[in-house]
């Protein structure tokens, strides 16, 4: 199973521990792993609290490429307000 499929499978569990794991990967993983975690989390794009947790975790990374990927996948605050 590929890493991308694995992170998607974890997201589909919908368990709090699974979301915690993916948010942690988004915050601390290498760029490619962080992006896979973010992609998996977009399954739950409707969950404002999870989106905020992920945004905060990604912001702490200081990685502009990961931040840009998050905004591309989840949208910016301005886009969601429209």
TAFEN-V150564 format. One record per residue. RES is the residue in one letter. PHI is phi in whole degrees, 0 to 359 (* if undefined). NEAR is the number of other ideal C-beta (glycine too) atoms within 8 Angstrom. D_CENTER is the distance of its C-alpha to the mean C-alpha in whole Angstrom. Layout:
RES/PHI/NEAR/D_CENTER  RES/PHI/NEAR/D_CENTER
This chain:
X/*/4/20  X/284/5/18  X/298/7/14  X/298/9/12  X/295/8/14  X/295/9/14  X/293/14/10  X/295/11/11  X/298/9/14  X/297/11/12  X/298/14/10  X/291/7/13  X/295/7/15  X/61/7/14  X/275/6/15  X/305/5/14  X/295/6/14  X/292/11/12  X/294/14/9  X/301/8/10  X/299/9/10  X/292/14/7  X/297/14/6  X/296/9/9  X/297/13/8  X/297/17/6  X/276/11/9  X/239/7/11  X/284/11/11  X/304/5/13  X/313/9/12  X/297/7/12  X/291/10/10  X/300/18/7  X/294/10/7  X/296/13/8  X/296/14/5  X/299/16/3  X/302/11/6  X/296/13/7  X/292/14/5  X/294/9/6  X/303/8/9  X/254/11/9  X/304/7/9  X/285/4/13  X/273/7/12  X/300/6/12  X/294/6/12  X/294/11/9  X/299/11/8  X/295/8/10  X/298/10/9  X/293/14/5  X/300/10/8  X/295/8/10  X/295/12/9  X/293/15/8  X/298/7/11  X/290/7/13  X/292/12/12  X/70/4/15  X/260/9/14  X/301/6/14  X/292/7/13  X/290/14/10  X/299/11/10  X/298/8/12  X/296/11/9  X/302/13/7  X/296/9/10  X/294/6/11  X/280/9/9  X/264/11/8  X/87/6/12  X/275/6/13  X/302/5/15  X/295/6/18  X/295/7/17  X/291/7/16  X/286/5/20  X/286/4/22
